Amino acid sequence: MTKFQLLFIKQFDETIASWRLANKPIREADLYGLLHRIKGTAATIDLPEWTAAAEKLLIDLSDEGSRLWTMAEC
């Protein structure tokens, strides 16, 4: 893996860890934002599987959505 891929995955892990630590529902807009960043960044750093997965998940989300998600649902 490249240093950019490793940094990207580390940042993703940190976001998920902070959500777990907060032990609160995740706002749809926050989940959308994370997936949108994954879609864009993963494509540029040669992580096509991440891009494809994010694209699939984004179909059912909105950046203005109001649903609250549990960590289990995420």
mmCIF file of the N, C-alpha and C atoms, coordinates in Angstrom:
data_MODEL
# 
_entry.id   MODEL 
# 
loop_
_atom_site.group_PDB 
_atom_site.id 
_atom_site.type_symbol 
_atom_site.label_atom_id 
_atom_site.label_alt_id 
_atom_site.label_comp_id 
_atom_site.label_asym_id 
_atom_site.label_entity_id 
_atom_site.label_seq_id 
_atom_site.pdbx_PDB_ins_code 
_atom_site.Cartn_x 
_atom_site.Cartn_y 
_atom_site.Cartn_z 
_atom_site.occupancy 
_atom_site.B_iso_or_equiv 
_atom_site.pdbx_formal_charge 
_atom_site.auth_seq_id 
_atom_site.auth_comp_id 
_atom_site.auth_asym_id 
_atom_site.auth_atom_id 
_atom_site.pdbx_PDB_model_num 
ATOM 1   N N  . MET A 1 1  ? 0.836   -1.189 0.000  1.00 0.00 ? 1  MET A N  1 
ATOM 2   C CA . MET A 1 1  ? 0.000   0.000  0.000  1.00 0.00 ? 1  MET A CA 1 
ATOM 3   C C  . MET A 1 1  ? 0.877   1.246  0.000  1.00 0.00 ? 1  MET A C  1 
ATOM 4   N N  . THR A 1 2  ? 0.352   2.276  -0.608 1.00 0.00 ? 2  THR A N  1 
ATOM 5   C CA . THR A 1 2  ? 1.084   3.535  -0.644 1.00 0.00 ? 2  THR A CA 1 
ATOM 6   C C  . THR A 1 2  ? 0.849   4.308  0.653  1.00 0.00 ? 2  THR A C  1 
ATOM 7   N N  . LYS A 1 3  ? 1.666   5.302  0.877  1.00 0.00 ? 3  LYS A N  1 
ATOM 8   C CA . LYS A 1 3  ? 1.498   6.107  2.098  1.00 0.00 ? 3  LYS A CA 1 
ATOM 9   C C  . LYS A 1 3  ? 0.164   6.834  2.077  1.00 0.00 ? 3  LYS A C  1 
ATOM 10  N N  . PHE A 1 4  ? -0.325  7.201  0.891  1.00 0.00 ? 4  PHE A N  1 
ATOM 11  C CA . PHE A 1 4  ? -1.608  7.890  0.801  1.00 0.00 ? 4  PHE A CA 1 
ATOM 12  C C  . PHE A 1 4  ? -2.765  6.951  1.139  1.00 0.00 ? 4  PHE A C  1 
ATOM 13  N N  . GLN A 1 5  ? -2.670  5.727  0.681  1.00 0.00 ? 5  GLN A N  1 
ATOM 14  C CA . GLN A 1 5  ? -3.696  4.742  1.014  1.00 0.00 ? 5  GLN A CA 1 
ATOM 15  C C  . GLN A 1 5  ? -3.713  4.464  2.514  1.00 0.00 ? 5  GLN A C  1 
ATOM 16  N N  . LEU A 1 6  ? -2.531  4.302  3.094  1.00 0.00 ? 6  LEU A N  1 
ATOM 17  C CA . LEU A 1 6  ? -2.447  4.042  4.532  1.00 0.00 ? 6  LEU A CA 1 
ATOM 18  C C  . LEU A 1 6  ? -2.998  5.217  5.344  1.00 0.00 ? 6  LEU A C  1 
ATOM 19  N N  . LEU A 1 7  ? -2.677  6.432  4.946  1.00 0.00 ? 7  LEU A N  1 
ATOM 20  C CA . LEU A 1 7  ? -3.192  7.613  5.639  1.00 0.00 ? 7  LEU A CA 1 
ATOM 21  C C  . LEU A 1 7  ? -4.702  7.698  5.509  1.00 0.00 ? 7  LEU A C  1 
ATOM 22  N N  . PHE A 1 8  ? -5.210  7.433  4.326  1.00 0.00 ? 8  PHE A N  1 
ATOM 23  C CA . PHE A 1 8  ? -6.649  7.452  4.073  1.00 0.00 ? 8  PHE A CA 1 
ATOM 24  C C  . PHE A 1 8  ? -7.371  6.444  4.964  1.00 0.00 ? 8  PHE A C  1 
ATOM 25  N N  . ILE A 1 9  ? -6.866  5.232  5.022  1.00 0.00 ? 9  ILE A N  1 
ATOM 26  C CA . ILE A 1 9  ? -7.483  4.189  5.845  1.00 0.00 ? 9  ILE A CA 1 
ATOM 27  C C  . ILE A 1 9  ? -7.390  4.554  7.323  1.00 0.00 ? 9  ILE A C  1 
ATOM 28  N N  . LYS A 1 10 ? -6.279  5.130  7.740  1.00 0.00 ? 10 LYS A N  1 
ATOM 29  C CA . LYS A 1 10 ? -6.124  5.564  9.130  1.00 0.00 ? 10 LYS A CA 1 
ATOM 30  C C  . LYS A 1 10 ? -7.171  6.626  9.471  1.00 0.00 ? 10 LYS A C  1 
ATOM 31  N N  . GLN A 1 11 ? -7.379  7.582  8.581  1.00 0.00 ? 11 GLN A N  1 
ATOM 32  C CA . GLN A 1 11 ? -8.371  8.627  8.838  1.00 0.00 ? 11 GLN A CA 1 
ATOM 33  C C  . GLN A 1 11 ? -9.774  8.043  8.902  1.00 0.00 ? 11 GLN A C  1 
ATOM 34  N N  . PHE A 1 12 ? -10.070 7.083  8.036  1.00 0.00 ? 12 PHE A N  1 
ATOM 35  C CA . PHE A 1 12 ? -11.355 6.400  8.065  1.00 0.00 ? 12 PHE A CA 1 
ATOM 36  C C  . PHE A 1 12 ? -11.544 5.686  9.402  1.00 0.00 ? 12 PHE A C  1 
ATOM 37  N N  . ASP A 1 13 ? -10.526 4.939  9.815  1.00 0.00 ? 13 ASP A N  1 
ATOM 38  C CA . ASP A 1 13 ? -10.588 4.220  11.096 1.00 0.00 ? 13 ASP A CA 1 
ATOM 39  C C  . ASP A 1 13 ? -10.796 5.177  12.269 1.00 0.00 ? 13 ASP A C  1 
ATOM 40  N N  . GLU A 1 14 ? -10.141 6.323  12.226 1.00 0.00 ? 14 GLU A N  1 
ATOM 41  C CA . GLU A 1 14 ? -10.282 7.309  13.303 1.00 0.00 ? 14 GLU A CA 1 
ATOM 42  C C  . GLU A 1 14 ? -11.698 7.870  13.362 1.00 0.00 ? 14 GLU A C  1 
ATOM 43  N N  . THR A 1 15 ? -12.291 8.098  12.208 1.00 0.00 ? 15 THR A N  1 
ATOM 44  C CA . THR A 1 15 ? -13.670 8.596  12.174 1.00 0.00 ? 15 THR A CA 1 
ATOM 45  C C  . THR A 1 15 ? -14.616 7.575  12.784 1.00 0.00 ? 15 THR A C  1 
ATOM 46  N N  . ILE A 1 16 ? -14.479 6.335  12.367 1.00 0.00 ? 16 ILE A N  1 
ATOM 47  C CA . ILE A 1 16 ? -15.348 5.278  12.901 1.00 0.00 ? 16 ILE A CA 1 
ATOM 48  C C  . ILE A 1 16 ? -15.122 5.119  14.406 1.00 0.00 ? 16 ILE A C  1 
ATOM 49  N N  . ALA A 1 17 ? -13.877 5.164  14.841 1.00 0.00 ? 17 ALA A N  1 
ATOM 50  C CA . ALA A 1 17 ? -13.569 5.038  16.272 1.00 0.00 ? 17 ALA A CA 1 
ATOM 51  C C  . ALA A 1 17 ? -14.198 6.173  17.062 1.00 0.00 ? 17 ALA A C  1 
ATOM 52  N N  . SER A 1 18 ? -14.165 7.379  16.529 1.00 0.00 ? 18 SER A N  1 
ATOM 53  C CA . SER A 1 18 ? -14.760 8.513  17.246 1.00 0.00 ? 18 SER A CA 1 
ATOM 54  C C  . SER A 1 18 ? -16.274 8.365  17.333 1.00 0.00 ? 18 SER A C  1 
ATOM 55  N N  . TRP A 1 19 ? -16.895 7.822  16.292 1.00 0.00 ? 19 TRP A N  1 
ATOM 56  C CA . TRP A 1 19 ? -18.333 7.577  16.338 1.00 0.00 ? 19 TRP A CA 1 
ATOM 57  C C  . TRP A 1 19 ? -18.654 6.514  17.388 1.00 0.00 ? 19 TRP A C  1 
ATOM 58  N N  . ARG A 1 20 ? -17.844 5.476  17.446 1.00 0.00 ? 20 ARG A N  1 
ATOM 59  C CA . ARG A 1 20 ? -18.072 4.421  18.443 1.00 0.00 ? 20 ARG A CA 1 
ATOM 60  C C  . ARG A 1 20 ? -17.905 4.969  19.858 1.00 0.00 ? 20 ARG A C  1 
ATOM 61  N N  . LEU A 1 21 ? -16.858 5.751  20.041 1.00 0.00 ? 21 LEU A N  1 
ATOM 62  C CA . LEU A 1 21 ? -16.563 6.309  21.355 1.00 0.00 ? 21 LEU A CA 1 
ATOM 63  C C  . LEU A 1 21 ? -17.679 7.240  21.820 1.00 0.00 ? 21 LEU A C  1 
ATOM 64  N N  . ALA A 1 22 ? -18.241 8.011  20.912 1.00 0.00 ? 22 ALA A N  1 
ATOM 65  C CA . ALA A 1 22 ? -19.325 8.930  21.255 1.00 0.00 ? 22 ALA A CA 1 
ATOM 66  C C  . ALA A 1 22 ? -20.575 8.164  21.681 1.00 0.00 ? 22 ALA A C  1 
ATOM 67  N N  . ASN A 1 23 ? -20.722 6.948  21.177 1.00 0.00 ? 23 ASN A N  1 
ATOM 68  C CA . ASN A 1 23 ? -21.851 6.087  21.539 1.00 0.00 ? 23 ASN A CA 1 
ATOM 69  C C  . ASN A 1 23 ? -23.195 6.802  21.338 1.00 0.00 ? 23 ASN A C  1 
ATOM 70  N N  . LYS A 1 24 ? -23.288 7.519  20.220 1.00 0.00 ? 24 LYS A N  1 
ATOM 71  C CA . LYS A 1 24 ? -24.516 8.225  19.855 1.00 0.00 ? 24 LYS A CA 1 
ATOM 72  C C  . LYS A 1 24 ? -24.894 7.814  18.436 1.00 0.00 ? 24 LYS A C  1 
ATOM 73  N N  . PRO A 1 25 ? -26.157 7.991  18.094 1.00 0.00 ? 25 PRO A N  1 
ATOM 74  C CA . PRO A 1 25 ? -26.539 7.717  16.708 1.00 0.00 ? 25 PRO A CA 1 
ATOM 75  C C  . PRO A 1 25 ? -25.773 8.634  15.742 1.00 0.00 ? 25 PRO A C  1 
ATOM 76  N N  . ILE A 1 26 ? -25.549 8.142  14.545 1.00 0.00 ? 26 ILE A N  1 
ATOM 77  C CA . ILE A 1 26 ? -24.824 8.900  13.525 1.00 0.00 ? 26 ILE A CA 1 
ATOM 78  C C  . ILE A 1 26 ? -25.852 9.538  12.598 1.00 0.00 ? 26 ILE A C  1 
ATOM 79  N N  . ARG A 1 27 ? -25.707 10.827 12.391 1.00 0.00 ? 27 ARG A N  1 
ATOM 80  C CA . ARG A 1 27 ? -26.620 11.541 11.505 1.00 0.00 ? 27 ARG A CA 1 
ATOM 81  C C  . ARG A 1 27 ? -26.389 11.097 10.063 1.00 0.00 ? 27 ARG A C  1 
ATOM 82  N N  . GLU A 1 28 ? -27.476 10.990 9.326  1.00 0.00 ? 28 GLU A N  1 
ATOM 83  C CA . GLU A 1 28 ? -27.379 10.583 7.922  1.00 0.00 ? 28 GLU A CA 1 
ATOM 84  C C  . GLU A 1 28 ? -26.446 11.509 7.140  1.00 0.00 ? 28 GLU A C  1 
ATOM 85  N N  . ALA A 1 29 ? -26.518 12.793 7.413  1.00 0.00 ? 29 ALA A N  1 
ATOM 86  C CA . ALA A 1 29 ? -25.660 13.749 6.706  1.00 0.00 ? 29 ALA A CA 1 
ATOM 87  C C  . ALA A 1 29 ? -24.183 13.472 6.984  1.00 0.00 ? 29 ALA A C  1 
ATOM 88  N N  . ASP A 1 30 ? -23.853 13.042 8.204  1.00 0.00 ? 30 ASP A N  1 
ATOM 89  C CA . ASP A 1 30 ? -22.459 12.717 8.535  1.00 0.00 ? 30 ASP A CA 1 
ATOM 90  C C  . ASP A 1 30 ? -22.015 11.440 7.825  1.00 0.00 ? 30 ASP A C  1 
ATOM 91  N N  . LEU A 1 31 ? -22.886 10.458 7.803  1.00 0.00 ? 31 LEU A N  1 
ATOM 92  C CA . LEU A 1 31 ? -22.576 9.214  7.108  1.00 0.00 ? 31 LEU A CA 1 
ATOM 93  C C  . LEU A 1 31 ? -22.427 9.472  5.611  1.00 0.00 ? 31 LEU A C  1 
ATOM 94  N N  . TYR A 1 32 ? -23.310 10.282 5.068  1.00 0.00 ? 32 TYR A N  1 
ATOM 95  C CA . TYR A 1 32 ? -23.219 10.658 3.658  1.00 0.00 ? 32 TYR A CA 1 
ATOM 96  C C  . TYR A 1 32 ? -21.880 11.345 3.378  1.00 0.00 ? 32 TYR A C  1 
ATOM 97  N N  . GLY A 1 33 ? -21.508 12.271 4.239  1.00 0.00 ? 33 GLY A N  1 
ATOM 98  C CA . GLY A 1 33 ? -20.247 12.990 4.059  1.00 0.00 ? 33 GLY A CA 1 
ATOM 99  C C  . GLY A 1 33 ? -19.049 12.063 4.053  1.00 0.00 ? 33 GLY A C  1 
ATOM 100 N N  . LEU A 1 34 ? -19.036 11.116 4.977  1.00 0.00 ? 34 LEU A N  1 
ATOM 101 C CA . LEU A 1 34 ? -17.935 10.156 5.029  1.00 0.00 ? 34 LEU A CA 1 
ATOM 102 C C  . LEU A 1 34 ? -17.875 9.334  3.742  1.00 0.00 ? 34 LEU A C  1 
ATOM 103 N N  . LEU A 1 35 ? -19.010 8.821  3.310  1.00 0.00 ? 35 LEU A N  1 
ATOM 104 C CA . LEU A 1 35 ? -19.031 8.005  2.095  1.00 0.00 ? 35 LEU A CA 1 
ATOM 105 C C  . LEU A 1 35 ? -18.683 8.824  0.854  1.00 0.00 ? 35 LEU A C  1 
ATOM 106 N N  . HIS A 1 36 ? -19.108 10.056 0.830  1.00 0.00 ? 36 HIS A N  1 
ATOM 107 C CA . HIS A 1 36 ? -18.791 10.924 -0.300 1.00 0.00 ? 36 HIS A CA 1 
ATOM 108 C C  . HIS A 1 36 ? -17.280 11.178 -0.377 1.00 0.00 ? 36 HIS A C  1 
ATOM 109 N N  . ARG A 1 37 ? -16.649 11.400 0.781  1.00 0.00 ? 37 ARG A N  1 
ATOM 110 C CA . ARG A 1 37 ? -15.191 11.574 0.811  1.00 0.00 ? 37 ARG A CA 1 
ATOM 111 C C  . ARG A 1 37 ? -14.485 10.291 0.389  1.00 0.00 ? 37 ARG A C  1 
ATOM 112 N N  . ILE A 1 38 ? -15.004 9.159  0.842  1.00 0.00 ? 38 ILE A N  1 
ATOM 113 C CA . ILE A 1 38 ? -14.421 7.879  0.447  1.00 0.00 ? 38 ILE A CA 1 
ATOM 114 C C  . ILE A 1 38 ? -14.499 7.717  -1.064 1.00 0.00 ? 38 ILE A C  1 
ATOM 115 N N  . LYS A 1 39 ? -15.658 7.984  -1.618 1.00 0.00 ? 39 LYS A N  1 
ATOM 116 C CA . LYS A 1 39 ? -15.850 7.829  -3.067 1.00 0.00 ? 39 LYS A CA 1 
ATOM 117 C C  . LYS A 1 39 ? -14.831 8.660  -3.849 1.00 0.00 ? 39 LYS A C  1 
ATOM 118 N N  . GLY A 1 40 ? -14.683 9.901  -3.484 1.00 0.00 ? 40 GLY A N  1 
ATOM 119 C CA . GLY A 1 40 ? -13.782 10.780 -4.215 1.00 0.00 ? 40 GLY A CA 1 
ATOM 120 C C  . GLY A 1 40 ? -12.318 10.478 -3.991 1.00 0.00 ? 40 GLY A C  1 
ATOM 121 N N  . THR A 1 41 ? -11.957 10.296 -2.742 1.00 0.00 ? 41 THR A N  1 
ATOM 122 C CA . THR A 1 41 ? -10.546 10.081 -2.419 1.00 0.00 ? 41 THR A CA 1 
ATOM 123 C C  . THR A 1 41 ? -10.063 8.709  -2.856 1.00 0.00 ? 41 THR A C  1 
ATOM 124 N N  . ALA A 1 42 ? -10.842 7.690  -2.588 1.00 0.00 ? 42 ALA A N  1 
ATOM 125 C CA . ALA A 1 42 ? -10.424 6.330  -2.943 1.00 0.00 ? 42 ALA A CA 1 
ATOM 126 C C  . ALA A 1 42 ? -10.167 6.200  -4.432 1.00 0.00 ? 42 ALA A C  1 
ATOM 127 N N  . ALA A 1 43 ? -10.958 6.889  -5.228 1.00 0.00 ? 43 ALA A N  1 
ATOM 128 C CA . ALA A 1 43 ? -10.771 6.820  -6.675 1.00 0.00 ? 43 ALA A CA 1 
ATOM 129 C C  . ALA A 1 43 ? -9.430  7.411  -7.089 1.00 0.00 ? 43 ALA A C  1 
ATOM 130 N N  . THR A 1 44 ? -8.984  8.429  -6.382 1.00 0.00 ? 44 THR A N  1 
ATOM 131 C CA . THR A 1 44 ? -7.731  9.081  -6.777 1.00 0.00 ? 44 THR A CA 1 
ATOM 132 C C  . THR A 1 44 ? -6.490  8.383  -6.232 1.00 0.00 ? 44 THR A C  1 
ATOM 133 N N  . ILE A 1 45 ? -6.666  7.533  -5.224 1.00 0.00 ? 45 ILE A N  1 
ATOM 134 C CA . ILE A 1 45 ? -5.494  6.851  -4.646 1.00 0.00 ? 45 ILE A CA 1 
ATOM 135 C C  . ILE A 1 45 ? -5.503  5.348  -4.934 1.00 0.00 ? 45 ILE A C  1 
ATOM 136 N N  . ASP A 1 46 ? -6.233  4.967  -5.961 1.00 0.00 ? 46 ASP A N  1 
ATOM 137 C CA . ASP A 1 46 ? -6.231  3.594  -6.456 1.00 0.00 ? 46 ASP A CA 1 
ATOM 138 C C  . ASP A 1 46 ? -6.780  2.579  -5.451 1.00 0.00 ? 46 ASP A C  1 
ATOM 139 N N  . LEU A 1 47 ? -7.948  2.912  -4.913 1.00 0.00 ? 47 LEU A N  1 
ATOM 140 C CA . LEU A 1 47 ? -8.685  1.960  -4.083 1.00 0.00 ? 47 LEU A CA 1 
ATOM 141 C C  . LEU A 1 47 ? -10.085 1.791  -4.690 1.00 0.00 ? 47 LEU A C  1 
ATOM 142 N N  . PRO A 1 48 ? -10.153 1.161  -5.866 1.00 0.00 ? 48 PRO A N  1 
ATOM 143 C CA . PRO A 1 48 ? -11.431 1.078  -6.580 1.00 0.00 ? 48 PRO A CA 1 
ATOM 144 C C  . PRO A 1 48 ? -12.533 0.328  -5.829 1.00 0.00 ? 48 PRO A C  1 
ATOM 145 N N  . GLU A 1 49 ? -12.155 -0.632 -4.989 1.00 0.00 ? 49 GLU A N  1 
ATOM 146 C CA . GLU A 1 49 ? -13.178 -1.372 -4.225 1.00 0.00 ? 49 GLU A CA 1 
ATOM 147 C C  . GLU A 1 49 ? -13.885 -0.436 -3.251 1.00 0.00 ? 49 GLU A C  1 
ATOM 148 N N  . TRP A 1 50 ? -13.122 0.459  -2.647 1.00 0.00 ? 50 TRP A N  1 
ATOM 149 C CA . TRP A 1 50 ? -13.689 1.429  -1.708 1.00 0.00 ? 50 TRP A CA 1 
ATOM 150 C C  . TRP A 1 50 ? -14.630 2.370  -2.461 1.00 0.00 ? 50 TRP A C  1 
ATOM 151 N N  . THR A 1 51 ? -14.204 2.814  -3.632 1.00 0.00 ? 51 THR A N  1 
ATOM 152 C CA . THR A 1 51 ? -15.024 3.718  -4.435 1.00 0.00 ? 51 THR A CA 1 
ATOM 153 C C  . THR A 1 51 ? -16.347 3.049  -4.801 1.00 0.00 ? 51 THR A C  1 
ATOM 154 N N  . ALA A 1 52 ? -16.282 1.830  -5.280 1.00 0.00 ? 52 ALA A N  1 
ATOM 155 C CA . ALA A 1 52 ? -17.485 1.103  -5.690 1.00 0.00 ? 52 ALA A CA 1 
ATOM 156 C C  . ALA A 1 52 ? -18.432 0.893  -4.513 1.00 0.00 ? 52 ALA A C  1 
ATOM 157 N N  . ALA A 1 53 ? -17.892 0.522  -3.365 1.00 0.00 ? 53 ALA A N  1 
ATOM 158 C CA . ALA A 1 53 ? -18.732 0.303  -2.188 1.00 0.00 ? 53 ALA A CA 1 
ATOM 159 C C  . ALA A 1 53 ? -19.405 1.603  -1.749 1.00 0.00 ? 53 ALA A C  1 
ATOM 160 N N  . ALA A 1 54 ? -18.655 2.688  -1.737 1.00 0.00 ? 54 ALA A N  1 
ATOM 161 C CA . ALA A 1 54 ? -19.214 3.988  -1.333 1.00 0.00 ? 54 ALA A CA 1 
ATOM 162 C C  . ALA A 1 54 ? -20.309 4.424  -2.301 1.00 0.00 ? 54 ALA A C  1 
ATOM 163 N N  . GLU A 1 55 ? -20.084 4.230  -3.592 1.00 0.00 ? 55 GLU A N  1 
ATOM 164 C CA . GLU A 1 55 ? -21.092 4.602  -4.585 1.00 0.00 ? 55 GLU A CA 1 
ATOM 165 C C  . GLU A 1 55 ? -22.399 3.851  -4.350 1.00 0.00 ? 55 GLU A C  1 
ATOM 166 N N  . LYS A 1 56 ? -22.308 2.561  -4.062 1.00 0.00 ? 56 LYS A N  1 
ATOM 167 C CA . LYS A 1 56 ? -23.499 1.749  -3.792 1.00 0.00 ? 56 LYS A CA 1 
ATOM 168 C C  . LYS A 1 56 ? -24.252 2.267  -2.570 1.00 0.00 ? 56 LYS A C  1 
ATOM 169 N N  . LEU A 1 57 ? -23.516 2.560  -1.510 1.00 0.00 ? 57 LEU A N  1 
ATOM 170 C CA . LEU A 1 57 ? -24.143 2.992  -0.264 1.00 0.00 ? 57 LEU A CA 1 
ATOM 171 C C  . LEU A 1 57 ? -24.722 4.392  -0.366 1.00 0.00 ? 57 LEU A C  1 
ATOM 172 N N  . LEU A 1 58 ? -24.129 5.244  -1.160 1.00 0.00 ? 58 LEU A N  1 
ATOM 173 C CA . LEU A 1 58 ? -24.611 6.620  -1.307 1.00 0.00 ? 58 LEU A CA 1 
ATOM 174 C C  . LEU A 1 58 ? -25.978 6.698  -1.971 1.00 0.00 ? 58 LEU A C  1 
ATOM 175 N N  . ILE A 1 59 ? -26.337 5.689  -2.729 1.00 0.00 ? 59 ILE A N  1 
ATOM 176 C CA . ILE A 1 59 ? -27.623 5.690  -3.437 1.00 0.00 ? 59 ILE A CA 1 
ATOM 177 C C  . ILE A 1 59 ? -28.786 5.887  -2.469 1.00 0.00 ? 59 ILE A C  1 
ATOM 178 N N  . ASP A 1 60 ? -28.686 5.304  -1.292 1.00 0.00 ? 60 ASP A N  1 
ATOM 179 C CA . ASP A 1 60 ? -29.791 5.347  -0.331 1.00 0.00 ? 60 ASP A CA 1 
ATOM 180 C C  . ASP A 1 60 ? -29.668 6.458  0.703  1.00 0.00 ? 60 ASP A C  1 
ATOM 181 N N  . LEU A 1 61 ? -28.683 7.352  0.532  1.00 0.00 ? 61 LEU A N  1 
ATOM 182 C CA . LEU A 1 61 ? -28.464 8.403  1.519  1.00 0.00 ? 61 LEU A CA 1 
ATOM 183 C C  . LEU A 1 61 ? -28.586 9.781  0.885  1.00 0.00 ? 61 LEU A C  1 
ATOM 184 N N  . SER A 1 62 ? -28.790 10.773 1.746  1.00 0.00 ? 62 SER A N  1 
ATOM 185 C CA . SER A 1 62 ? -28.856 12.152 1.290  1.00 0.00 ? 62 SER A CA 1 
ATOM 186 C C  . SER A 1 62 ? -28.016 13.026 2.201  1.00 0.00 ? 62 SER A C  1 
ATOM 187 N N  . ASP A 1 63 ? -27.357 14.020 1.616  1.00 0.00 ? 63 ASP A N  1 
ATOM 188 C CA . ASP A 1 63 ? -26.575 14.936 2.438  1.00 0.00 ? 63 ASP A CA 1 
ATOM 189 C C  . ASP A 1 63 ? -27.479 15.822 3.299  1.00 0.00 ? 63 ASP A C  1 
ATOM 190 N N  . GLU A 1 64 ? -28.767 15.814 3.002  1.00 0.00 ? 64 GLU A N  1 
ATOM 191 C CA . GLU A 1 64 ? -29.729 16.576 3.798  1.00 0.00 ? 64 GLU A CA 1 
ATOM 192 C C  . GLU A 1 64 ? -30.655 15.654 4.587  1.00 0.00 ? 64 GLU A C  1 
ATOM 193 N N  . GLY A 1 65 ? -30.331 14.368 4.598  1.00 0.00 ? 65 GLY A N  1 
ATOM 194 C CA . GLY A 1 65 ? -31.168 13.399 5.290  1.00 0.00 ? 65 GLY A CA 1 
ATOM 195 C C  . GLY A 1 65 ? -31.157 13.605 6.794  1.00 0.00 ? 65 GLY A C  1 
ATOM 196 N N  . SER A 1 66 ? -32.234 13.196 7.433  1.00 0.00 ? 66 SER A N  1 
ATOM 197 C CA . SER A 1 66 ? -32.359 13.411 8.876  1.00 0.00 ? 66 SER A CA 1 
ATOM 198 C C  . SER A 1 66 ? -32.371 12.109 9.680  1.00 0.00 ? 66 SER A C  1 
ATOM 199 N N  . ARG A 1 67 ? -32.255 11.003 9.005  1.00 0.00 ? 67 ARG A N  1 
ATOM 200 C CA . ARG A 1 67 ? -32.274 9.719  9.711  1.00 0.00 ? 67 ARG A CA 1 
ATOM 201 C C  . ARG A 1 67 ? -31.061 9.602  10.633 1.00 0.00 ? 67 ARG A C  1 
ATOM 202 N N  . LEU A 1 68 ? -31.273 8.937  11.749 1.00 0.00 ? 68 LEU A N  1 
ATOM 203 C CA . LEU A 1 68 ? -30.186 8.630  12.674 1.00 0.00 ? 68 LEU A CA 1 
ATOM 204 C C  . LEU A 1 68 ? -29.876 7.141  12.558 1.00 0.00 ? 68 LEU A C  1 
ATOM 205 N N  . TRP A 1 69 ? -28.591 6.820  12.462 1.00 0.00 ? 69 TRP A N  1 
ATOM 206 C CA . TRP A 1 69 ? -28.129 5.455  12.273 1.00 0.00 ? 69 TRP A CA 1 
ATOM 207 C C  . TRP A 1 69 ? -27.383 4.982  13.514 1.00 0.00 ? 69 TRP A C  1 
ATOM 208 N N  . THR A 1 70 ? -27.587 3.728  13.889 1.00 0.00 ? 70 THR A N  1 
ATOM 209 C CA . THR A 1 70 ? -26.800 3.141  14.950 1.00 0.00 ? 70 THR A CA 1 
ATOM 210 C C  . THR A 1 70 ? -25.485 2.656  14.330 1.00 0.00 ? 70 THR A C  1 
ATOM 211 N N  . MET A 1 71 ? -24.502 2.397  15.161 1.00 0.00 ? 71 MET A N  1 
ATOM 212 C CA . MET A 1 71 ? -23.236 1.855  14.638 1.00 0.00 ? 71 MET A CA 1 
ATOM 213 C C  . MET A 1 71 ? -23.477 0.503  13.958 1.00 0.00 ? 71 MET A C  1 
ATOM 214 N N  . ALA A 1 72 ? -24.362 -0.290 14.511 1.00 0.00 ? 72 ALA A N  1 
ATOM 215 C CA . ALA A 1 72 ? -24.662 -1.593 13.907 1.00 0.00 ? 72 ALA A CA 1 
ATOM 216 C C  . ALA A 1 72 ? -25.233 -1.429 12.500 1.00 0.00 ? 72 ALA A C  1 
ATOM 217 N N  . GLU A 1 73 ? -26.066 -0.426 12.302 1.00 0.00 ? 73 GLU A N  1 
ATOM 218 C CA . GLU A 1 73 ? -26.643 -0.186 10.976 1.00 0.00 ? 73 GLU A CA 1 
ATOM 219 C C  . GLU A 1 73 ? -25.575 0.333  10.010 1.00 0.00 ? 73 GLU A C  1 
ATOM 220 N N  . CYS A 1 74 ? -24.681 1.138  10.527 1.00 0.00 ? 74 CYS A N  1 
ATOM 221 C CA . CYS A 1 74 ? -23.608 1.665  9.670  1.00 0.00 ? 74 CYS A CA 1 
ATOM 222 C C  . CYS A 1 74 ? -22.733 0.532  9.186  1.00 0.00 ? 74 CYS A C  1 
# 
